[in-house]
Amino acid sequence: MSDSYKICTKLVVDSSYPDVQFDEFGVSHTYNDFHSNVKKYWQTGANGKRHLEELVLSIKRDGRGKEFDCIMGLSGGLDSSYMLHKMVTEFGLRPLVFHVDGGWNSELAVHNINVLVDKLGLDLYTEVINWQEMRNFQLAMFKSGVPHIDIPQDHSFIAVLYKFAREHGIKYILNGGNIASESVAVPSEIFYWGTDLVQIRDILAQFGSVPMKSYPFSSILHHKLYLRYFRGIKVFKPLNYMPFVQKDAISTLQRIYNWKPYSQKHFESRFTRFFEGYWLPTRFGVDVRRAQFSSLILSGQMTREAALTRLEQPPYDSELMRQDFEYVATKLGIDTDELRGLHEMPKKFYWDYRNRNNFFKLGEWVLSRIAGTTRGGAY
């Protein structure tokens, strides 16, 4: 370990994270940012409950006479599953529940989605992305050399979310993002803006080979500005207004639905498991568990010592990693040698391609003052 290596004395964010800063006490800026800027949005007591109840009344009033009063995306992961459970069983909402099938669902995710919608008596709307286009998009991202190869999945989810809200005249989108487990975001150098169409088009033009005729692209101006401020579609994150402890949420879902947990956050997708558990740590030296565990330390759900112990172990089983490597290569229609070559190619980042990062940063600054939101999805 080099002499320049540093790790936060309060969290487990370390110098492997781009742009991390430490004060004279060895405390990272992420810790200080949480207490100065983020914590005020985390209201799980009486004020939060009152705010949540008022919001639910507004949702029900605006949805009167309609088939659905809100929309919720369901990945099968813990956050969206628990949110759906709480908002239907305790608050009586009537959501349009949708799922985007990008071709990478794990069997566990399929099980968790089905047991929830069946037990709750809900209909599930599934949007299946054209596989040839998804494959083309993902291969182009791999060939570009950038770290944010998960954009094809994430972008389709966002686009379909707003598509359903627009088509069904639904004014409220409930999102499972939460401060309790997501207050520390991975820097944009690694998790770049998923809706930068300038960059997406540049990468597809250079490395794509299939016309993207049906893939659901969405402009940031369309869903952040037009739909929100001209069509009145509101995004709300209810888990920030109720107690949300991961182990308790898992226990509840297991007991009521026979829901089954994952070994790590976001591992409901086989591609995301490969991306976050293997590709990022081995190619870019970034272990996203440092952000995830730091978020849990800040919300009192994990000790720093426990996090350090967990980090001594690989993200997941080495044999499963090997199987995932072969599975990803086969599904993308390439052999393992080609995928290994993509893993070893020179690293590229968002600035190596056309981009609108400055525009996105300005928009983030403006929205943080207008709507009190920030990049990362926690609030």
Contacts in CASP RR format, 6 or more apart in sequence:
PFRMAT RR
TARGET T0000
AUTHOR 0000-0000-0000
METHOD contacts of the structure
MODEL  1
MSDSYKICTKLVVDSSYPDVQFDEFGVSHTYNDFHSNVKKYWQTGANGKR
HLEELVLSIKRDGRGKEFDCIMGLSGGLDSSYMLHKMVTEFGLRPLVFHV
DGGWNSELAVHNINVLVDKLGLDLYTEVINWQEMRNFQLAMFKSGVPHID
IPQDHSFIAVLYKFAREHGIKYILNGGNIASESVAVPSEIFYWGTDLVQI
RDILAQFGSVPMKSYPFSSILHHKLYLRYFRGIKVFKPLNYMPFVQKDAI
STLQRIYNWKPYSQKHFESRFTRFFEGYWLPTRFGVDVRRAQFSSLILSG
QMTREAALTRLEQPPYDSELMRQDFEYVATKLGIDTDELRGLHEMPKKFY
WDYRNRNNFFKLGEWVLSRIAGTTRGGAY
4 15 0 8 1.000
5 14 0 8 1.000
5 15 0 8 1.000
6 14 0 8 1.000
6 15 0 8 1.000
6 20 0 8 1.000
6 22 0 8 1.000
6 26 0 8 1.000
7 13 0 8 1.000
7 14 0 8 1.000
7 15 0 8 1.000
8 14 0 8 1.000
8 20 0 8 1.000
8 22 0 8 1.000
8 26 0 8 1.000
8 27 0 8 1.000
8 28 0 8 1.000
8 30 0 8 1.000
8 31 0 8 1.000
8 294 0 8 1.000
9 25 0 8 1.000
9 26 0 8 1.000
9 27 0 8 1.000
10 27 0 8 1.000
10 28 0 8 1.000
10 31 0 8 1.000
10 297 0 8 1.000
10 304 0 8 1.000
11 28 0 8 1.000
11 30 0 8 1.000
11 31 0 8 1.000
11 184 0 8 1.000
11 290 0 8 1.000
11 293 0 8 1.000
11 294 0 8 1.000
11 297 0 8 1.000
11 298 0 8 1.000
11 304 0 8 1.000
11 307 0 8 1.000
12 290 0 8 1.000
12 293 0 8 1.000
12 294 0 8 1.000
12 297 0 8 1.000
12 304 0 8 1.000
12 307 0 8 1.000
12 308 0 8 1.000
12 311 0 8 1.000
13 20 0 8 1.000
13 28 0 8 1.000
13 30 0 8 1.000
13 31 0 8 1.000
13 184 0 8 1.000
13 290 0 8 1.000
13 291 0 8 1.000
13 294 0 8 1.000
14 20 0 8 1.000
14 290 0 8 1.000
16 285 0 8 1.000
16 286 0 8 1.000
16 287 0 8 1.000
16 290 0 8 1.000
17 186 0 8 1.000
17 187 0 8 1.000
17 286 0 8 1.000
17 290 0 8 1.000
17 291 0 8 1.000
18 187 0 8 1.000
18 189 0 8 1.000
18 190 0 8 1.000
19 187 0 8 1.000
19 189 0 8 1.000
20 28 0 8 1.000
20 29 0 8 1.000
20 30 0 8 1.000
20 187 0 8 1.000
21 28 0 8 1.000
21 29 0 8 1.000
22 28 0 8 1.000
22 29 0 8 1.000
23 29 0 8 1.000
23 32 0 8 1.000
30 184 0 8 1.000
30 294 0 8 1.000
31 294 0 8 1.000
31 298 0 8 1.000
34 183 0 8 1.000
34 184 0 8 1.000
34 298 0 8 1.000
37 374 0 8 1.000
38 179 0 8 1.000
38 183 0 8 1.000
38 374 0 8 1.000
38 378 0 8 1.000
38 379 0 8 1.000
39 179 0 8 1.000
41 179 0 8 1.000
41 240 0 8 1.000
41 372 0 8 1.000
41 379 0 8 1.000
42 179 0 8 1.000
42 180 0 8 1.000
42 183 0 8 1.000
42 240 0 8 1.000
42 299 0 8 1.000
42 379 0 8 1.000
43 51 0 8 1.000
43 240 0 8 1.000
43 241 0 8 1.000
44 240 0 8 1.000
44 241 0 8 1.000
44 242 0 8 1.000
44 243 0 8 1.000
44 244 0 8 1.000
45 243 0 8 1.000
48 241 0 8 1.000
48 242 0 8 1.000
49 241 0 8 1.000
49 242 0 8 1.000
51 241 0 8 1.000
52 91 0 8 1.000
52 238 0 8 1.000
52 241 0 8 1.000
52 242 0 8 1.000
53 91 0 8 1.000
55 236 0 8 1.000
55 238 0 8 1.000
55 241 0 8 1.000
56 87 0 8 1.000
56 91 0 8 1.000
56 92 0 8 1.000
56 93 0 8 1.000
58 172 0 8 1.000
59 69 0 8 1.000
59 70 0 8 1.000
59 93 0 8 1.000
59 172 0 8 1.000
60 69 0 8 1.000
60 92 0 8 1.000
60 93 0 8 1.000
62 69 0 8 1.000
62 171 0 8 1.000
62 172 0 8 1.000
63 69 0 8 1.000
63 171 0 8 1.000
66 168 0 8 1.000
66 169 0 8 1.000
66 170 0 8 1.000
67 94 0 8 1.000
67 96 0 8 1.000
67 168 0 8 1.000
68 94 0 8 1.000
68 95 0 8 1.000
68 96 0 8 1.000
68 168 0 8 1.000
68 170 0 8 1.000
69 93 0 8 1.000
69 94 0 8 1.000
69 95 0 8 1.000
69 170 0 8 1.000
69 172 0 8 1.000
70 87 0 8 1.000
70 93 0 8 1.000
70 94 0 8 1.000
70 95 0 8 1.000
70 96 0 8 1.000
70 170 0 8 1.000
70 172 0 8 1.000
70 173 0 8 1.000
70 174 0 8 1.000
71 95 0 8 1.000
71 96 0 8 1.000
71 97 0 8 1.000
71 98 0 8 1.000
71 161 0 8 1.000
71 164 0 8 1.000
71 165 0 8 1.000
71 168 0 8 1.000
71 170 0 8 1.000
71 172 0 8 1.000
71 173 0 8 1.000
71 174 0 8 1.000
72 80 0 8 1.000
72 83 0 8 1.000
72 84 0 8 1.000
72 87 0 8 1.000
72 95 0 8 1.000
72 96 0 8 1.000
72 97 0 8 1.000
72 98 0 8 1.000
72 173 0 8 1.000
72 174 0 8 1.000
73 80 0 8 1.000
73 97 0 8 1.000
73 98 0 8 1.000
73 99 0 8 1.000
73 157 0 8 1.000
73 161 0 8 1.000
74 80 0 8 1.000
74 81 0 8 1.000
74 84 0 8 1.000
74 97 0 8 1.000
74 98 0 8 1.000
74 99 0 8 1.000
74 113 0 8 1.000
74 116 0 8 1.000
74 117 0 8 1.000
74 124 0 8 1.000
75 99 0 8 1.000
75 109 0 8 1.000
75 113 0 8 1.000
75 157 0 8 1.000
75 268 0 8 1.000
75 269 0 8 1.000
76 99 0 8 1.000
76 109 0 8 1.000
76 112 0 8 1.000
76 113 0 8 1.000
76 116 0 8 1.000
76 268 0 8 1.000
77 109 0 8 1.000
77 112 0 8 1.000
77 262 0 8 1.000
77 266 0 8 1.000
77 268 0 8 1.000
78 246 0 8 1.000
78 249 0 8 1.000
78 250 0 8 1.000
78 253 0 8 1.000
78 261 0 8 1.000
78 262 0 8 1.000
78 265 0 8 1.000
79 176 0 8 1.000
79 177 0 8 1.000
79 178 0 8 1.000
79 181 0 8 1.000
79 239 0 8 1.000
80 176 0 8 1.000
81 112 0 8 1.000
81 116 0 8 1.000
81 253 0 8 1.000
81 259 0 8 1.000
82 239 0 8 1.000
82 244 0 8 1.000
82 249 0 8 1.000
82 252 0 8 1.000
82 253 0 8 1.000
83 174 0 8 1.000
83 175 0 8 1.000
83 176 0 8 1.000
83 238 0 8 1.000
83 239 0 8 1.000
84 95 0 8 1.000
84 97 0 8 1.000
84 116 0 8 1.000
84 120 0 8 1.000
85 116 0 8 1.000
85 120 0 8 1.000
85 252 0 8 1.000
85 253 0 8 1.000
85 256 0 8 1.000
85 257 0 8 1.000
86 238 0 8 1.000
86 242 0 8 1.000
87 93 0 8 1.000
87 95 0 8 1.000
87 174 0 8 1.000
87 238 0 8 1.000
88 95 0 8 1.000
88 120 0 8 1.000
88 122 0 8 1.000
89 120 0 8 1.000
93 174 0 8 1.000
95 122 0 8 1.000
95 174 0 8 1.000
96 125 0 8 1.000
96 164 0 8 1.000
96 168 0 8 1.000
96 170 0 8 1.000
97 117 0 8 1.000
97 122 0 8 1.000
97 123 0 8 1.000
97 124 0 8 1.000
97 125 0 8 1.000
98 124 0 8 1.000
98 125 0 8 1.000
98 126 0 8 1.000
98 127 0 8 1.000
98 160 0 8 1.000
98 161 0 8 1.000
98 164 0 8 1.000
99 113 0 8 1.000
99 124 0 8 1.000
99 125 0 8 1.000
99 126 0 8 1.000
99 127 0 8 1.000
100 126 0 8 1.000
100 127 0 8 1.000
100 129 0 8 1.000
100 153 0 8 1.000
100 156 0 8 1.000
100 157 0 8 1.000
100 160 0 8 1.000
101 126 0 8 1.000
101 127 0 8 1.000
101 128 0 8 1.000
101 129 0 8 1.000
102 128 0 8 1.000
102 129 0 8 1.000
102 131 0 8 1.000
102 134 0 8 1.000
102 153 0 8 1.000
102 156 0 8 1.000
103 128 0 8 1.000
103 129 0 8 1.000
103 131 0 8 1.000
103 134 0 8 1.000
104 153 0 8 1.000
104 269 0 8 1.000
104 270 0 8 1.000
104 271 0 8 1.000
104 272 0 8 1.000
104 331 0 8 1.000
105 268 0 8 1.000
105 269 0 8 1.000
105 270 0 8 1.000
106 267 0 8 1.000
106 268 0 8 1.000
106 269 0 8 1.000
106 270 0 8 1.000
106 273 0 8 1.000
108 260 0 8 1.000
108 262 0 8 1.000
108 268 0 8 1.000
109 268 0 8 1.000
109 269 0 8 1.000
111 260 0 8 1.000
112 253 0 8 1.000
112 257 0 8 1.000
112 259 0 8 1.000
112 260 0 8 1.000
112 268 0 8 1.000
113 124 0 8 1.000
115 257 0 8 1.000
115 258 0 8 1.000
115 259 0 8 1.000
116 122 0 8 1.000
116 253 0 8 1.000
116 257 0 8 1.000
116 259 0 8 1.000
117 123 0 8 1.000
117 124 0 8 1.000
119 256 0 8 1.000
119 257 0 8 1.000
125 164 0 8 1.000
127 156 0 8 1.000
127 160 0 8 1.000
127 163 0 8 1.000
127 164 0 8 1.000
127 216 0 8 1.000
129 156 0 8 1.000
129 215 0 8 1.000
129 216 0 8 1.000
130 213 0 8 1.000
130 214 0 8 1.000
130 215 0 8 1.000
132 210 0 8 1.000
133 210 0 8 1.000
133 212 0 8 1.000
133 213 0 8 1.000
133 214 0 8 1.000
133 215 0 8 1.000
134 152 0 8 1.000
134 156 0 8 1.000
134 215 0 8 1.000
135 210 0 8 1.000
135 331 0 8 1.000
135 332 0 8 1.000
135 333 0 8 1.000
136 204 0 8 1.000
136 208 0 8 1.000
136 209 0 8 1.000
136 210 0 8 1.000
136 212 0 8 1.000
137 152 0 8 1.000
137 204 0 8 1.000
137 208 0 8 1.000
137 212 0 8 1.000
137 215 0 8 1.000
138 149 0 8 1.000
138 152 0 8 1.000
138 271 0 8 1.000
138 332 0 8 1.000
139 207 0 8 1.000
139 208 0 8 1.000
139 332 0 8 1.000
139 334 0 8 1.000
140 203 0 8 1.000
140 204 0 8 1.000
140 206 0 8 1.000
140 207 0 8 1.000
140 208 0 8 1.000
141 148 0 8 1.000
141 149 0 8 1.000
141 151 0 8 1.000
141 152 0 8 1.000
141 203 0 8 1.000
141 207 0 8 1.000
142 149 0 8 1.000
142 332 0 8 1.000
142 339 0 8 1.000
142 342 0 8 1.000
143 207 0 8 1.000
143 208 0 8 1.000
143 342 0 8 1.000
144 203 0 8 1.000
144 206 0 8 1.000
144 207 0 8 1.000
144 348 0 8 1.000
144 353 0 8 1.000
145 342 0 8 1.000
145 345 0 8 1.000
145 346 0 8 1.000
145 347 0 8 1.000
145 348 0 8 1.000
146 192 0 8 1.000
146 203 0 8 1.000
146 348 0 8 1.000
146 349 0 8 1.000
146 350 0 8 1.000
146 352 0 8 1.000
146 353 0 8 1.000
147 189 0 8 1.000
147 190 0 8 1.000
147 191 0 8 1.000
147 192 0 8 1.000
147 280 0 8 1.000
147 283 0 8 1.000
147 284 0 8 1.000
147 286 0 8 1.000
147 347 0 8 1.000
147 349 0 8 1.000
148 190 0 8 1.000
148 191 0 8 1.000
148 192 0 8 1.000
148 194 0 8 1.000
148 350 0 8 1.000
149 275 0 8 1.000
149 279 0 8 1.000
150 191 0 8 1.000
150 271 0 8 1.000
150 272 0 8 1.000
150 275 0 8 1.000
150 276 0 8 1.000
151 192 0 8 1.000
151 194 0 8 1.000
151 200 0 8 1.000
153 269 0 8 1.000
153 271 0 8 1.000
153 272 0 8 1.000
154 194 0 8 1.000
155 194 0 8 1.000
155 195 0 8 1.000
155 200 0 8 1.000
155 217 0 8 1.000
155 218 0 8 1.000
156 215 0 8 1.000
156 216 0 8 1.000
158 194 0 8 1.000
158 195 0 8 1.000
158 218 0 8 1.000
158 223 0 8 1.000
159 216 0 8 1.000
159 217 0 8 1.000
159 218 0 8 1.000
159 223 0 8 1.000
160 216 0 8 1.000
161 173 0 8 1.000
162 173 0 8 1.000
162 218 0 8 1.000
162 222 0 8 1.000
162 223 0 8 1.000
162 227 0 8 1.000
162 233 0 8 1.000
163 216 0 8 1.000
163 218 0 8 1.000
164 170 0 8 1.000
165 171 0 8 1.000
165 173 0 8 1.000
165 227 0 8 1.000
165 233 0 8 1.000
166 227 0 8 1.000
166 231 0 8 1.000
166 233 0 8 1.000
170 233 0 8 1.000
171 232 0 8 1.000
171 233 0 8 1.000
171 234 0 8 1.000
172 233 0 8 1.000
172 234 0 8 1.000
172 236 0 8 1.000
173 233 0 8 1.000
173 234 0 8 1.000
173 235 0 8 1.000
173 236 0 8 1.000
174 236 0 8 1.000
174 237 0 8 1.000
174 238 0 8 1.000
175 235 0 8 1.000
175 236 0 8 1.000
175 237 0 8 1.000
175 377 0 8 1.000
176 237 0 8 1.000
176 238 0 8 1.000
176 239 0 8 1.000
177 237 0 8 1.000
177 239 0 8 1.000
177 240 0 8 1.000
177 377 0 8 1.000
177 378 0 8 1.000
177 379 0 8 1.000
178 237 0 8 1.000
178 239 0 8 1.000
178 240 0 8 1.000
178 244 0 8 1.000
178 378 0 8 1.000
178 379 0 8 1.000
179 240 0 8 1.000
179 295 0 8 1.000
179 299 0 8 1.000
179 378 0 8 1.000
179 379 0 8 1.000
180 239 0 8 1.000
180 240 0 8 1.000
180 244 0 8 1.000
180 245 0 8 1.000
180 246 0 8 1.000
180 295 0 8 1.000
180 296 0 8 1.000
180 299 0 8 1.000
180 301 0 8 1.000
181 244 0 8 1.000
181 246 0 8 1.000
181 265 0 8 1.000
181 292 0 8 1.000
181 295 0 8 1.000
181 296 0 8 1.000
181 299 0 8 1.000
181 301 0 8 1.000
182 292 0 8 1.000
182 295 0 8 1.000
182 376 0 8 1.000
182 377 0 8 1.000
182 378 0 8 1.000
183 295 0 8 1.000
183 298 0 8 1.000
183 299 0 8 1.000
183 378 0 8 1.000
184 291 0 8 1.000
184 292 0 8 1.000
184 294 0 8 1.000
184 295 0 8 1.000
184 298 0 8 1.000
185 191 0 8 1.000
185 291 0 8 1.000
185 375 0 8 1.000
185 376 0 8 1.000
185 377 0 8 1.000
185 378 0 8 1.000
186 286 0 8 1.000
186 288 0 8 1.000
186 291 0 8 1.000
188 350 0 8 1.000
188 357 0 8 1.000
188 375 0 8 1.000
189 349 0 8 1.000
189 350 0 8 1.000
190 280 0 8 1.000
190 284 0 8 1.000
190 286 0 8 1.000
191 376 0 8 1.000
192 199 0 8 1.000
192 349 0 8 1.000
192 350 0 8 1.000
192 355 0 8 1.000
192 357 0 8 1.000
193 199 0 8 1.000
193 220 0 8 1.000
193 350 0 8 1.000
193 356 0 8 1.000
193 357 0 8 1.000
193 360 0 8 1.000
193 375 0 8 1.000
194 200 0 8 1.000
195 218 0 8 1.000
195 219 0 8 1.000
195 220 0 8 1.000
195 223 0 8 1.000
196 220 0 8 1.000
196 350 0 8 1.000
196 355 0 8 1.000
196 356 0 8 1.000
196 357 0 8 1.000
196 360 0 8 1.000
197 217 0 8 1.000
197 219 0 8 1.000
197 220 0 8 1.000
198 354 0 8 1.000
198 355 0 8 1.000
198 356 0 8 1.000
199 350 0 8 1.000
199 353 0 8 1.000
199 354 0 8 1.000
199 355 0 8 1.000
199 356 0 8 1.000
200 217 0 8 1.000
201 354 0 8 1.000
202 353 0 8 1.000
202 354 0 8 1.000
202 355 0 8 1.000
203 353 0 8 1.000
204 212 0 8 1.000
206 353 0 8 1.000
220 360 0 8 1.000
224 367 0 8 1.000
227 233 0 8 1.000
228 234 0 8 1.000
228 235 0 8 1.000
237 377 0 8 1.000
237 378 0 8 1.000
237 379 0 8 1.000
240 378 0 8 1.000
240 379 0 8 1.000
245 301 0 8 1.000
246 296 0 8 1.000
246 301 0 8 1.000
247 301 0 8 1.000
250 259 0 8 1.000
250 261 0 8 1.000
253 259 0 8 1.000
254 260 0 8 1.000
254 261 0 8 1.000
262 268 0 8 1.000
263 316 0 8 1.000
264 273 0 8 1.000
264 276 0 8 1.000
264 277 0 8 1.000
264 289 0 8 1.000
264 292 0 8 1.000
264 315 0 8 1.000
264 316 0 8 1.000
265 292 0 8 1.000
266 272 0 8 1.000
266 273 0 8 1.000
266 276 0 8 1.000
267 273 0 8 1.000
267 276 0 8 1.000
267 316 0 8 1.000
270 324 0 8 1.000
270 327 0 8 1.000
270 328 0 8 1.000
271 328 0 8 1.000
273 316 0 8 1.000
273 324 0 8 1.000
274 321 0 8 1.000
274 324 0 8 1.000
274 325 0 8 1.000
274 327 0 8 1.000
274 328 0 8 1.000
276 288 0 8 1.000
276 315 0 8 1.000
277 287 0 8 1.000
277 288 0 8 1.000
277 315 0 8 1.000
277 316 0 8 1.000
277 321 0 8 1.000
278 315 0 8 1.000
278 321 0 8 1.000
278 324 0 8 1.000
278 325 0 8 1.000
279 343 0 8 1.000
280 286 0 8 1.000
280 287 0 8 1.000
280 288 0 8 1.000
281 287 0 8 1.000
281 315 0 8 1.000
282 343 0 8 1.000
283 343 0 8 1.000
283 347 0 8 1.000
284 347 0 8 1.000
287 311 0 8 1.000
287 315 0 8 1.000
289 310 0 8 1.000
289 311 0 8 1.000
289 315 0 8 1.000
290 311 0 8 1.000
293 302 0 8 1.000
293 307 0 8 1.000
293 310 0 8 1.000
293 311 0 8 1.000
294 307 0 8 1.000
295 378 0 8 1.000
296 302 0 8 1.000
296 307 0 8 1.000
297 303 0 8 1.000
297 304 0 8 1.000
297 307 0 8 1.000
314 321 0 8 1.000
325 336 0 8 1.000
325 339 0 8 1.000
326 336 0 8 1.000
328 339 0 8 1.000
329 335 0 8 1.000
329 336 0 8 1.000
329 338 0 8 1.000
329 339 0 8 1.000
332 339 0 8 1.000
350 357 0 8 1.000
351 357 0 8 1.000
364 374 0 8 1.000
364 375 0 8 1.000
367 373 0 8 1.000
367 374 0 8 1.000
368 374 0 8 1.000
372 379 0 8 1.000
373 379 0 8 1.000
END
